[in-house]
Amino acid sequence: MSGGSYGYIYSRLEEECLGRMYDEEMNDLIKDLCDVLHDLEWWRSCDCSEEHYRDTLAKFKAKWFTGDRQERLKGYIDEKIGFVRSELYSLIGEPQASKGNLLTFKVNGIEYAAQLLPKMEEEE
């Protein structure tokens, strides 16, 4: 196994928090932060180049520290609406057009695509 110079903190954060934040935006941020921490650890352990780490860091900063947060949030909303729409139409036997796990739909004349995720089992 590579890495180790930061105690595999990216892996622990991924295991404990990824997908468990009860907020899509925070889940997305945790995933991206784990990517940065992974590349930092691998760079400092001489398993990848500093340039690779800096590229990952630049992408993270471009996504989370610049740009339009409102547009990113609209994307989360549109994805959820697409999923709910598909589920509701399936109740009346009219599934929406989909390709594999990609659902496409139109809202106000704008076409969207959303990735369908497997149903999660509820924890008891």
SEDO-785389 format. One record per residue (C-alpha): residue number from 1; residue in one letter; z, x, y. Coordinates in Angstrom, 2 decimals. Example, Ala and Ser with C-alpha at 12.3 -4.5 7.8 and 13.67 -1.06 7.14 Angstrom:
2
(1, "A", (7.80, 12.30, -4.50)) (2, "S", (7.14, 13.67, -1.06)) 
This chain:
124
(1, "M", (0.00, 0.00, 0.00)) (2, "S", (-0.86, 1.27, 3.47)) (3, "G", (1.15, 1.01, 6.64)) (4, "G", (4.92, 1.26, 6.67)) (5, "S", (5.60, 2.91, 10.00)) (6, "Y", (6.95, -0.38, 11.41)) (7, "G", (8.54, -1.66, 8.20)) (8, "Y", (5.66, -4.11, 7.50)) (9, "I", (6.95, -6.38, 10.26)) (10, "Y", (3.55, -8.09, 10.45)) (11, "S", (3.91, -9.15, 6.80)) (12, "R", (7.43, -10.49, 7.22)) (13, "L", (6.42, -12.43, 10.35)) (14, "E", (3.42, -13.84, 8.49)) (15, "E", (5.53, -14.90, 5.49)) (16, "E", (8.32, -16.46, 7.53)) (17, "C", (6.49, -18.08, 10.44)) (18, "L", (2.76, -18.50, 9.89)) (19, "G", (1.96, -22.18, 9.41)) (20, "R", (5.59, -23.15, 9.92)) (21, "M", (5.84, -23.44, 13.70)) (22, "Y", (5.21, -27.21, 13.80)) (23, "D", (2.75, -26.57, 16.61)) (24, "E", (-0.93, -25.65, 16.14)) (25, "E", (-1.08, -23.41, 19.19)) (26, "M", (1.98, -21.44, 18.09)) (27, "N", (0.64, -21.12, 14.53)) (28, "D", (-2.57, -19.71, 15.97)) (29, "L", (-0.65, -17.30, 18.22)) (30, "I", (1.48, -16.06, 15.30)) (31, "K", (-1.65, -15.43, 13.21)) (32, "D", (-3.27, -13.44, 16.01)) (33, "L", (-0.05, -11.52, 16.73)) (34, "C", (0.24, -10.61, 13.04)) (35, "D", (-3.29, -9.17, 13.22)) (36, "V", (-2.26, -7.00, 16.19)) (37, "L", (0.96, -5.87, 14.49)) (38, "H", (-0.93, -5.08, 11.29)) (39, "D", (-3.45, -2.89, 13.08)) (40, "L", (-0.73, -1.20, 15.13)) (41, "E", (1.19, -0.34, 11.97)) (42, "W", (-1.91, 0.90, 10.16)) (43, "W", (-2.97, 3.01, 13.15)) (44, "R", (0.49, 4.61, 13.48)) (45, "S", (0.49, 5.25, 9.70)) (46, "C", (-2.95, 6.92, 10.00)) (47, "D", (-4.66, 4.20, 7.95)) (48, "C", (-7.06, 3.08, 10.70)) (49, "S", (-8.24, 4.45, 14.02)) (50, "E", (-6.62, 3.91, 17.39)) (51, "E", (-9.95, 2.44, 18.51)) (52, "H", (-9.68, -0.26, 15.81)) (53, "Y", (-6.15, -1.14, 16.98)) (54, "R", (-7.24, -1.18, 20.65)) (55, "D", (-10.15, -3.52, 19.80)) (56, "T", (-7.81, -5.94, 18.04)) (57, "L", (-5.36, -5.76, 20.95)) (58, "A", (-8.13, -6.41, 23.50)) (59, "K", (-9.28, -9.50, 21.56)) (60, "F", (-5.70, -10.79, 21.44)) (61, "K", (-5.21, -10.28, 25.18)) (62, "A", (-8.57, -11.87, 26.00)) (63, "K", (-7.66, -14.96, 24.01)) (64, "W", (-4.02, -15.38, 25.01)) (65, "F", (-3.69, -13.81, 28.46)) (66, "T", (-6.94, -14.97, 30.05)) (67, "G", (-9.25, -17.93, 29.76)) (68, "D", (-8.57, -21.61, 29.96)) (69, "R", (-5.55, -22.75, 27.98)) (70, "Q", (-6.50, -26.36, 28.59)) (71, "E", (-9.83, -25.84, 26.80)) (72, "R", (-8.07, -24.19, 23.86)) (73, "L", (-5.66, -27.15, 23.64)) (74, "K", (-8.58, -29.60, 23.79)) (75, "G", (-10.02, -27.79, 20.78)) (76, "Y", (-6.82, -28.40, 18.81)) (77, "I", (-6.87, -32.07, 19.85)) (78, "D", (-10.52, -32.49, 18.86)) (79, "E", (-9.86, -30.88, 15.49)) (80, "K", (-6.96, -33.24, 14.78)) (81, "I", (-8.92, -36.30, 15.96)) (82, "G", (-11.77, -35.34, 13.64)) (83, "F", (-9.42, -35.06, 10.69)) (84, "V", (-7.70, -38.37, 11.42)) (85, "R", (-11.05, -40.10, 11.96)) (86, "S", (-12.29, -38.84, 8.59)) (87, "E", (-9.10, -39.98, 6.84)) (88, "L", (-9.31, -43.44, 8.42)) (89, "Y", (-12.99, -43.93, 7.60)) (90, "S", (-12.32, -42.90, 4.01)) (91, "L", (-9.85, -45.82, 3.78)) (92, "I", (-12.76, -48.23, 4.20)) (93, "G", (-15.07, -46.24, 1.95)) (94, "E", (-17.18, -44.70, 4.70)) (95, "P", (-16.60, -40.96, 4.65)) (96, "Q", (-18.09, -39.07, 7.58)) (97, "A", (-20.88, -36.57, 7.01)) (98, "S", (-19.32, -33.32, 5.88)) (99, "K", (-20.47, -30.01, 4.46)) (100, "G", (-17.91, -28.54, 2.10)) (101, "N", (-14.70, -28.40, 4.07)) (102, "L", (-16.46, -28.69, 7.46)) (103, "L", (-16.42, -32.13, 9.07)) (104, "T", (-18.89, -32.89, 11.84)) (105, "F", (-18.49, -35.82, 14.21)) (106, "K", (-19.54, -37.01, 17.67)) (107, "V", (-17.31, -38.12, 20.51)) (108, "N", (-18.95, -39.41, 23.71)) (109, "G", (-22.25, -37.87, 22.63)) (110, "I", (-20.75, -34.40, 22.05)) (111, "E", (-20.94, -33.07, 18.49)) (112, "Y", (-17.83, -31.38, 17.08)) (113, "A", (-17.05, -29.60, 13.84)) (114, "A", (-13.60, -29.35, 12.30)) (115, "Q", (-12.40, -27.50, 9.24)) (116, "L", (-10.69, -29.75, 6.73)) (117, "L", (-7.47, -28.32, 5.35)) (118, "P", (-5.96, -29.21, 1.98)) (119, "K", (-3.19, -31.78, 2.02)) (120, "M", (0.19, -30.12, 2.30)) (121, "E", (2.97, -31.17, -0.05)) (122, "E", (6.10, -32.27, 1.75)) (123, "E", (9.16, -30.14, 1.16)) (124, "E", (12.19, -31.95, -0.18)) 
